[in-house]
Amino acid sequence: MQTHPDRLATVATLFGLRPAPPERCRVLELGCGDAGNLIPMALALPDASFVGVDAAPKAIARGQGLVAELGLKNVTLEARAIEELAPAAGGFDYVIAHGVYSWVPAAVRDGLLAVCREALGDAGVAYVSYNALPGGRLRQAVRDMLVFHTAELIDPRERVAQARALLRFLLEGVPGEHGLGALMRDQAERMLARSDATLLHDELAEVNDAVYFHEFAAHAVRHGLQYLAEADFFEMQIGAASDPAAQALLAIEDPVRREQYLDFLKGRMFRQTLLCRAEIAIDRAPHPEVLERLAVSTQAQPQGEPGPDGKQAFTGPTGSTLTTDHPLVIDALKRAASAWPAALWVRDVLGPQATPDDRRALCDALLRSYAANLVALHVHPPAPTTTPGEAPRASALARHQALGGQMVTNLRHASVRIEDDLGRRLVTLLDGTRDRAALTAELRSFLSDRGATVPADLPDALDRSLDGLARLALLEGP
């Protein structure tokens, strides 16, 4: 979700920019691989245009094959090196470079930022992710062990298998319940949870350089760019720091220095930084009233009943909370949660009768909730259906992905795991041509062909599964 034009435009809007509307934007992705990031965006934004470049011809060929299979006309993929690009000046509204900066030589990093500057329009936004220090020191230590252990191996599959073997060795054998031993085990566990492709790219790559944030920001300045924000707005907040530390951070006027000291406190390992042209004026204090132009979505749920004082607590999936006694705020959060995975326009939640005090209270509460990662904000909200119809439909991409593996991309641009064969089979059938009776018959045949027991309540199980897929944002509207 962090690379989606909706996310980039939303954050830019909060900081006073006037970014291009996602539905009609121009996107360039550097190091796009097989376009697994671009293709879902292109399907969801048919009037936008997308260009992806990558130095790996085989990855580009795979992406081109999927583009052709899905019949997409708004995606162009090119097998080219970043440092060879000469984009048209101001030709793109958004430039994305995910998993590239830390994994290429210094000359290519220079080229990457030069392309961002040249390609971005006046209010354009670039997304660049990279490994960060000081937290990256620990990650680098484990990577060094993996590189040493796999140094004599050539076959990628064997390298990954041996890397996993060493990580298990570290996880089981590092002594100590506290200090460095505990940190090493935690890092080994995190790496073991990654996919083979991610482990190969991130940890076993020839180049993997972490940088301090102030170094990255200075590098951007040398290319006529400036720090705008983080793609995850909540990562910029200082609420988790102690009161003395928070006060010290607030006293730092330079946003780059403040972010650097925040990284020191957090031990940050990874950043997803947004950049814009150096001459753009940025409003560093987001104004709550801007939210009246946005939409809100949330999975936050009320905790129990309101107290005697009317206060109601809400908790999100990540554990973030908000407590409020304002009736409009309580109603808005409940309505937004009921609409999940779709979003509600804040102006519609307010209604025409809202007073200035009501508008201020709701927008302030939503901005604080966004900062706490309790809600998401959108300039172009996702529009999955929340109610499966008689002939439900999943996206063409999700149906294609379900044929080949457990991970599918939903309509909120997030990856969703469907572990069981029957669930994946159901997704492949959801092309909008089959009603419930036809779907039930197909699933019964699928189970019978495999010698599996057909549940007596298969139609009811189908209804539950469809409701679950809708909650996962996998079903398209009419």
C-alpha positions in Angstrom: 0.0 0.0 0.0 2.9 2.4 0.8 3.8 2.9 -2.9 0.3 3.4 -4.2 -0.4 6.8 -5.7 -3.3 7.2 -3.3 -0.9 6.9 -0.4 1.7 9.3 -1.9 -1.0 11.8 -2.9 -2.6 11.7 0.6 0.6 12.4 2.5 1.5 15.1 0.0 -1.9 16.7 0.4 -1.5 16.8 4.2 1.8 18.6 3.8 0.3 21.3 1.6 1.2 20.0 -1.9 -1.3 19.7 -4.7 -0.4 16.4 -6.2 -1.9 14.9 -9.3 -5.1 12.9 -8.8 -4.3 9.2 -8.7 -7.1 8.3 -11.1 -5.3 10.3 -13.9 -1.7 10.2 -12.8 1.6 9.2 -14.6 3.7 6.7 -12.6 7.3 5.6 -13.2 8.8 2.7 -11.2 12.5 2.2 -11.2 13.6 -1.4 -10.5 10.0 -2.7 -11.2 11.0 -6.4 -11.5 8.1 -8.3 -13.1 5.8 -5.4 -12.4 4.1 -7.1 -9.4 3.7 -3.6 -7.9 2.6 -1.7 -11.0 0.1 -4.1 -12.5 -2.4 -4.1 -9.6 -2.3 -0.2 -9.7 -2.9 -0.2 -13.4 -5.9 -2.5 -13.1 -7.4 -0.3 -10.4 -6.6 3.0 -12.2 -7.4 2.4 -15.8 -7.1 6.1 -16.8 -3.7 6.5 -15.3 -0.5 5.5 -17.1 2.4 3.4 -15.7 6.0 2.8 -16.9 8.3 0.3 -15.3 12.0 -0.2 -16.0 14.3 -2.9 -14.7 17.8 -4.1 -15.7 16.6 -7.8 -15.6 15.2 -8.7 -19.1 13.7 -12.0 -17.8 11.7 -10.2 -15.1 10.5 -7.6 -17.6 9.5 -10.4 -20.0 7.4 -12.1 -17.3 5.7 -8.8 -16.5 5.0 -8.1 -20.2 3.4 -11.5 -20.5 1.1 -10.8 -17.6 0.2 -7.4 -19.0 -0.7 -9.0 -22.3 -2.7 -11.7 -20.6 -4.7 -9.2 -18.5 -5.2 -7.0 -21.6 -3.8 -3.9 -19.9 -3.2 -0.9 -22.2 -1.9 1.6 -19.6 1.4 -0.2 -18.7 4.7 -0.1 -20.5 7.7 -2.2 -19.3 11.2 -1.7 -20.5 14.4 -3.7 -19.8 16.8 -0.8 -19.1 19.3 0.2 -16.5 18.4 3.1 -14.3 21.6 5.0 -15.0 20.8 4.9 -18.8 17.4 6.6 -18.4 16.7 10.1 -19.7 13.1 10.7 -18.9 11.2 13.6 -20.3 11.4 16.6 -17.9 8.4 16.6 -15.6 7.0 13.6 -17.4 5.7 11.8 -14.3 3.6 12.7 -11.2 5.0 9.8 -9.1 8.3 8.0 -9.2 8.7 4.7 -7.2 12.0 3.0 -6.2 11.2 0.2 -3.8 14.0 -2.1 -2.7 16.6 -0.5 -5.0 18.6 2.3 -3.3 20.5 0.1 -0.8 21.0 -2.7 -3.2 22.8 -0.9 -6.1 26.3 0.7 -6.4 26.9 4.3 -5.5 26.8 5.4 -9.2 23.4 3.8 -9.7 22.1 5.5 -6.5 23.2 8.8 -8.0 21.4 7.9 -11.2 18.3 7.0 -9.3 17.9 10.3 -7.6 18.9 12.2 -10.8 16.0 10.4 -12.6 13.6 11.3 -9.8 14.5 15.0 -10.1 14.3 15.0 -13.9 11.1 13.0 -14.1 9.0 14.6 -11.4 6.5 17.2 -12.3 6.1 20.4 -10.3 4.1 18.8 -7.5 5.4 15.3 -8.1 6.3 12.9 -5.3 9.1 10.2 -5.3 9.1 7.2 -3.0 12.5 5.7 -2.2 13.0 2.8 0.3 16.3 1.9 1.8 18.0 0.2 4.7 18.6 2.7 7.5 21.1 3.1 10.3 21.6 2.7 13.3 19.2 -0.3 13.3 20.7 -1.7 10.1 24.0 -2.5 11.9 22.4 -5.6 13.5 20.8 -6.6 10.3 24.2 -6.1 8.5 25.8 -8.4 11.1 23.4 -11.2 10.4 23.8 -10.6 6.6 27.6 -10.9 6.9 27.1 -14.3 8.5 24.8 -15.4 5.7 27.2 -14.2 3.0 30.1 -16.0 4.7 28.1 -19.2 5.0 26.9 -19.2 1.4 30.1 -17.8 -0.2 31.0 -21.0 -2.1 27.5 -21.6 -3.5 26.3 -20.5 -6.9 22.8 -21.9 -7.3 20.2 -19.4 -5.9 18.0 -22.1 -4.5 20.9 -23.7 -2.7 22.1 -20.4 -1.3 18.6 -19.7 0.1 18.4 -23.2 1.6 21.7 -22.8 3.3 20.9 -19.3 4.5 17.8 -20.7 6.1 19.8 -23.4 7.7 22.2 -20.9 9.3 19.3 -18.7 10.5 17.8 -21.7 12.2 21.2 -22.5 13.7 21.3 -18.9 15.1 17.7 -19.0 16.3 18.3 -22.2 18.2 21.9 -21.8 19.3 22.6 -18.2 20.3 22.8 -18.1 24.1 21.3 -15.5 26.4 17.8 -14.3 27.0 18.7 -10.6 26.9 21.1 -8.2 25.2 22.8 -9.1 22.0 21.7 -12.8 22.0 18.1 -11.9 22.1 18.5 -9.3 19.4 20.3 -11.8 17.2 17.6 -14.4 17.6 14.9 -11.8 16.8 16.6 -10.8 13.6 17.1 -14.4 12.6 13.4 -15.1 13.2 12.4 -12.0 11.1 14.6 -13.2 8.2 13.3 -16.7 8.4 9.8 -15.4 7.9 10.6 -13.8 4.6 10.0 -15.4 1.2 12.8 -17.0 -0.6 12.8 -14.2 -3.2 13.0 -11.5 -0.6 15.8 -13.3 1.3 17.8 -13.7 -1.9 17.3 -10.1 -2.9 17.6 -8.4 0.5 20.2 -10.3 2.4 22.2 -12.3 -0.2 22.6 -9.5 -2.8 26.1 -8.5 -3.8 25.3 -4.9 -2.5 23.4 -4.1 0.6 24.3 -0.7 2.0 22.4 0.9 4.9 22.7 4.7 5.3 21.8 7.2 8.0 18.8 9.3 7.2 20.7 12.5 7.2 23.1 11.0 4.6 20.2 10.1 2.4 18.5 13.5 2.8 21.8 15.2 1.9 22.1 13.0 -1.2 18.6 14.0 -2.3 19.5 17.7 -1.8 22.5 17.3 -4.1 20.0 16.2 -6.8 17.6 19.1 -6.3 15.2 17.2 -4.1 14.0 17.6 -0.5 12.6 15.5 2.2 8.8 15.6 2.3 7.7 12.8 4.7 7.5 9.1 5.3 5.1 7.0 3.4 3.8 5.7 6.7 2.7 8.9 8.5 2.7 7.3 11.9 6.5 6.5 11.6 7.1 10.3 11.9 5.4 10.6 15.2 7.2 11.0 18.5 4.4 9.9 20.8 6.3 6.7 21.7 9.2 8.6 23.2 9.4 9.6 26.8 8.2 13.0 27.7 11.8 14.5 28.1 12.8 12.9 24.8 9.7 14.1 23.0 10.3 17.6 24.3 13.8 17.5 23.1 12.7 16.3 19.6 10.1 19.0 19.4 12.7 21.6 20.1 14.6 20.6 16.9 13.3 22.8 14.1 15.2 21.1 11.2 12.9 18.2 10.2 15.9 16.2 8.9 17.8 16.5 12.2 14.6 15.7 14.1 14.0 12.6 12.1 17.6 11.5 12.5 17.4 11.7 16.3 14.1 9.8 16.1 15.9 7.1 14.2 18.5 7.0 17.0 15.7 6.4 19.6 13.9 3.8 17.5 17.0 2.0 16.2 15.3 2.3 12.8 16.3 -0.4 10.2 14.3 0.6 7.2 12.8 3.8 5.7 10.2 4.5 3.1 10.9 8.2 2.3 9.0 10.6 0.1 10.8 13.3 -1.7 9.7 16.3 -3.8 11.4 19.0 -5.8 13.6 21.3 -3.7 11.8 24.5 -4.7 8.4 23.3 -3.5 7.0 24.9 -0.3 6.1 22.3 2.3 3.7 23.0 5.2 5.2 20.9 8.0 2.2 21.2 10.3 -0.7 19.3 8.7 -4.0 21.1 9.2 -7.0 19.0 10.4 -9.4 20.9 8.0 -7.6 19.3 5.0 -9.3 16.0 6.0 -12.6 17.3 4.8 -11.3 16.6 1.3 -10.3 13.1 2.1 -11.8 9.7 2.8 -11.3 7.4 5.8 -11.1 3.7 6.3 -10.5 1.7 9.4 -10.7 -1.7 11.1 -10.8 -0.1 14.6 -13.5 -1.6 16.8 -15.2 -0.2 19.9 -14.1 -1.8 23.1 -17.2 -2.5 25.2 -19.8 0.1 25.9 -19.2 3.8 26.5 -18.4 4.7 30.2 -20.6 6.8 32.5 -18.8 9.9 31.1 -19.7 8.9 27.5 -16.1 8.0 26.6 -15.7 5.2 24.1 -12.4 3.4 23.4 -11.5 2.1 19.9 -8.6 -0.3 19.2 -7.1 -1.2 15.8 -5.5 -4.4 14.6 -2.0 -3.1 15.5 -3.0 -2.3 19.1 -3.3 1.5 18.6 -6.2 3.1 20.5 -8.2 6.2 20.7 -10.7 7.2 23.4 -13.2 10.0 22.8 -16.5 11.2 24.2 -17.5 13.2 21.1 -20.7 11.7 19.7 -19.8 12.6 16.1 -16.3 11.0 16.4 -17.7 7.9 17.9 -20.3 7.6 15.2 -17.8 8.3 12.4 -15.4 5.6 13.6 -18.2 3.0 14.0 -19.5 3.8 10.5 -16.1 3.7 8.9 -15.4 0.3 10.6 -18.7 -1.0 9.3 -17.8 0.0 5.8 -14.4 -1.8 5.8 -12.7 -2.6 3.5 -14.2 0.3 1.6 -13.8 3.9 2.8 -16.2 6.8 3.6 -15.7 10.4 2.5 -15.2 12.6 5.6 -17.6 15.2 4.2 -20.3 12.6 4.0 -19.7 11.5 7.6 -20.0 15.2 8.7 -23.2 15.8 6.7 -24.6 19.3 5.9 -25.7 20.0 9.4 -22.3 19.8 11.0 -21.2 22.8 12.9 -17.7 24.3 12.7 -17.0 22.8 16.1 -18.1 19.4 14.9 -16.0 19.6 11.8 -12.9 20.7 13.8 -13.4 17.9 16.4 -13.9 15.1 13.8 -11.0 16.2 11.6 -8.7 16.6 14.6 -9.6 13.2 15.9 -9.1 11.6 12.5 -5.7 13.2 12.1 -4.6 12.0 15.5 -5.9 8.5 14.6 -4.0 8.6 11.3 -0.8 9.5 13.2 -1.5 6.6 15.6 -2.0 4.1 12.7 -5.6 3.6 13.7 -7.2 4.8 10.5 -6.1 5.2 6.9 -6.8 8.4 4.9 -7.3 8.5 1.1 -7.6 11.0 -1.7 -8.7 8.2 -4.0 -10.3 5.6 -1.7 -10.4 1.9 -2.6 -13.7 0.6 -3.8 -14.1 -3.1 -3.1 -17.6 -4.4 -2.5 -18.6 -5.2 1.1 -21.5 -7.3 0.0 -21.0 -10.2 -2.4 -23.6 -10.2 -5.1 -25.3 -13.2 -6.6 -22.5 -13.5 -9.2 -19.4 -12.3 -7.3 -16.3 -11.2 -9.0 -12.6 -11.1 -8.0 -10.1 -9.0 -10.0 -8.5 -10.7 -13.0 -5.1 -10.4 -11.3 -6.3 -12.1 -8.1 -7.8 -14.9 -10.1 -4.5 -15.3 -12.0 -2.4 -15.2 -8.8 -4.6 -17.8 -7.1 -3.8 -20.3 -9.9 -0.2 -20.2 -9.0 0.3 -19.7 -5.3 -1.1 -18.6 -1.9 -0.4 -14.8 -2.2 -2.9 -12.6 -4.0 -3.2 -8.8 -4.3 -6.4 -7.3 -3.0 -8.1 -4.1 -4.0 -6.4 -2.1 -1.2 -3.1 -2.9 -2.9 -2.1 -5.3 -0.1 -1.0 -8.9 -0.3 -3.4 -11.5 1.2 -2.6 -15.2 1.9 -5.1 -17.9 0.9 -3.6 -21.0 2.3 -6.2 -23.7 1.4 -6.7 -25.2 -2.0 -10.4 -24.9 -1.9 -10.2 -21.2 -1.1 -7.8 -20.6 -4.0 -10.1 -22.6 -6.3 -13.0 -20.4 -5.3 -11.1 -17.2 -6.1 -10.3 -18.5 -9.6 -14.0 -19.1 -10.2 -15.1 -15.6 -9.3 -15.2 -14.1 -12.8 -18.7 -12.7 -12.5 -20.3 -15.3 -14.7 -21.3 -17.8 -12.0 -24.1 -17.5 -9.5 -24.1 -19.2 -6.1 -25.6 -22.4 -7.4 -22.9 -22.7 -10.1 -20.1 -21.9 -7.7 -21.5 -24.5 -5.3 -21.5 -27.1 -8.1 -18.0 -26.3 -9.1 -16.7 -26.6 -5.5 -18.5 -29.9 -5.0 -16.9 -31.2 -8.2 -13.5 -30.0 -7.1 -13.7 -31.8 -3.8 -15.1 -35.0 -5.3 -12.3 -35.1 -7.9 -9.8 -35.1 -5.0 -11.6 -37.7 -3.0 -12.4 -35.2 -0.3 -15.5 -35.1 1.8 -18.1 -32.7 0.5 -19.6 -30.8 3.5 -23.4 -31.1 3.9 -23.6 -27.3 4.4 -21.5 -26.4 1.3 -23.9 -23.6 0.2 -23.7 -22.0 3.7 -19.9 -22.5 3.7 -19.7 -20.8 0.3 -21.6 -17.8 1.7 -19.2 -17.6 4.7 -16.2 -17.8 2.4 -17.6 -15.1 0.1 -18.2 -12.8 3.1 -14.6 -13.5 4.2 -13.2 -12.7 0.8 -15.2 -9.4 0.8 -13.7 -8.5 4.2 -10.3 -9.2 2.6 -11.0 -6.6 -0.1 -10.9 -9.2 -2.8 -14.3 -8.7 -4.4 -15.1 -6.0 -7.0 -18.3 -4.0 -7.0 -20.9 -4.2 -9.7 
